[in-house]
Amino acid sequence: MSNSESENMIIDIHSHQRDHAANIKKHFNIIIPQEETEDIELDAATVYSAGIHPWYIAETGFKDQLGWLRQLAKDDRVRMIGECGIDKLKGPSLGIQEEVFIRQIRIAEEFRKPVIVHCVRAFNEMISIKKVVRPKVPVIIHGYQKKPELGLQLIEKGFYLSLGADLLRDESQAGQLLKQMDLSKLFLETDDSEADIVSIYRKASEILAMPLHELEELIYENYLGLYIE
């Protein structure tokens, strides 16, 4: 990428919307299905993350899902592994979710790609897994909107945090966290919201009292630090 192309590049680190806009690098998320129904086609204009979401783990067939993920991970357009993780409110048993999550971390390690994480009511488990597995690749918890104190603890444990449309709500917990966190661990995202990434960047810029172009540069530097370019 040339210098002119990288100036003020906006990074949407996690999205379920497949659309394109000039100067926005959006990471479209591919969810590995429970059954292989058809080939997943990747286009040249899109960058991707791919993973087995905990909601869609095939309890008796997840080894096949891991095989499909491994094939996708070989493609340079797939920049991250996930979203994957643990959800205590939906999905198979905690034991199965943890096993599939750890195996996806191993795939990420093999292909040297960051992990994008879905975590619901399982942050203690997430911290424990990271401590035991000790992944060398970056691990990003997406859509974080819980208490700032927990967010700061996660950052201290080495996680990156991606904040999303929750920032647009007045006095949101994500906004409170943003004012306190180490910005070298920050990403922004649209996820499945109708909000556009530029609006989220502008709100984050307002919360931080930071010029928008400086925030864009900061997050782009964070992105380059993931070694996924």
Secondary structure, 3 states (H helix, E strand, C coil): CCHHHHCCCEEEEEECCCCCCCCEEEEEEEECCCCCCCCCCCCCCCEEEEECCHHHCCCCCHHHHHHHHHHHHCCCCEEEEEEEEEECCCCCCHHHHHHHHHHHHHHHHHHCCCEEEEEECCHHHHHHHHHHHCCCCCEEECCCCCCHHHHHHHHHCCCEEEECHHHHCCCCHHHHHHHHCCHHHEEECCECCCCCHHHHHHHHHHHHCCCHHHHHHHHHHHHHCCCCC
